[in-house]
Amino acid sequence: MYAGTIRSNNSGSNGGGVYVSDNSGCLFNLYGGIISENAATVNGGGVYAGGSGDYTFNMYGGVVCNNNAEKGSNVYTNKDEV
């Protein structure tokens, strides 16, 4: 994502704005833009990056703010390296 806005989305579980999972080595790079005002009932209101397999979430720029979730309101990951 280089520009634009992901806003006002809702998830009944994980990843209100962006959902990055371990399905087939998923990759999401955030270079710019805004991810805001999204909600998830469990994890990652703005961005969810989770699972037990191969996935990558890189944030080089942009803004992730004003999101809501039980855990990781803006960004949730279960990896050791962030």
DODODREN-84666 format. One record per residue (C-alpha): residue in one letter; x, y, z. Coordinates in steps of 0.05 Angstrom, whole numbers, plus 5000, padded with zeros to 4 digits. Each point is the difference from the previous one (the first is absolute). Example, Ala and Ser with C-alpha at 12.3 -4.5 7.8 and 13.67 -1.06 7.14 Angstrom:
// DODODREN-84666
ATOM,A,5246,4910,5156
ATOM,S,5027,5069,4987
***
This chain:
// DODODREN-84666
ATOM,M,5000,5000,5000
ATOM,Y,5031,5065,4977
ATOM,A,4943,5049,5012
ATOM,G,4926,5004,5013
ATOM,T,4956,4984,5060
ATOM,I,4972,4937,5031
ATOM,R,4945,5027,5046
ATOM,S,4936,4981,5036
ATOM,N,5003,4924,4991
ATOM,N,4978,4948,5051
ATOM,S,5017,4928,5013
ATOM,G,4964,4950,5045
ATOM,S,5067,4969,5018
ATOM,N,5069,5024,4977
ATOM,G,5026,5055,4955
ATOM,G,4950,5056,4993
ATOM,G,5040,5038,4948
ATOM,V,5053,4951,4974
ATOM,Y,5005,4925,5012
ATOM,V,5069,4969,4987
ATOM,S,5001,4925,5013
ATOM,D,5046,4941,4991
ATOM,N,4962,4977,4938
ATOM,S,5049,4989,4943
ATOM,G,5054,5047,5027
ATOM,C,4957,5063,5001
ATOM,L,5038,5066,4995
ATOM,F,4975,5071,5016
ATOM,N,5046,5060,4993
ATOM,L,4976,5068,5026
ATOM,Y,5040,5058,4970
ATOM,G,4948,5055,5006
ATOM,G,4926,5014,5010
ATOM,I,4955,4996,5060
ATOM,I,4967,4941,5035
ATOM,S,4951,5029,5051
ATOM,E,4932,4994,5033
ATOM,N,4995,4925,4989
ATOM,A,4977,4950,5052
ATOM,A,5008,4926,5016
ATOM,T,4966,4963,5057
ATOM,V,5063,4959,5016
ATOM,N,5069,5020,4973
ATOM,G,5028,5054,4956
ATOM,G,4950,5056,4989
ATOM,G,5044,5033,4948
ATOM,V,5047,4943,4978
ATOM,Y,4999,4927,5020
ATOM,A,5064,4961,4984
ATOM,G,4994,4932,5031
ATOM,G,5003,4925,4993
ATOM,S,5051,4946,5009
ATOM,G,5029,4998,4930
ATOM,D,5034,5046,4950
ATOM,Y,4973,5071,4995
ATOM,T,5033,5069,4999
ATOM,F,4976,5069,5019
ATOM,N,5049,5057,4987
ATOM,M,4986,5072,5019
ATOM,Y,5048,5049,4967
ATOM,G,4954,5061,5005
ATOM,G,4928,5019,5004
ATOM,V,4954,5007,5060
ATOM,V,4961,4948,5039
ATOM,C,4957,5036,5052
ATOM,N,4933,5005,5035
ATOM,N,4981,4927,4990
ATOM,N,4966,4955,5052
ATOM,A,5006,4927,5022
ATOM,E,5004,4959,5063
ATOM,K,5075,4989,4988
ATOM,G,5044,5042,4955
ATOM,S,4953,5056,4985
ATOM,N,5044,5026,4944
ATOM,V,5047,4942,4983
ATOM,Y,5000,4929,5026
ATOM,T,5053,4948,4985
ATOM,N,5019,4935,5033
ATOM,K,5071,4999,4973
ATOM,D,5061,5012,5043
ATOM,E,5031,5050,4951
ATOM,V,4964,5064,4986
***
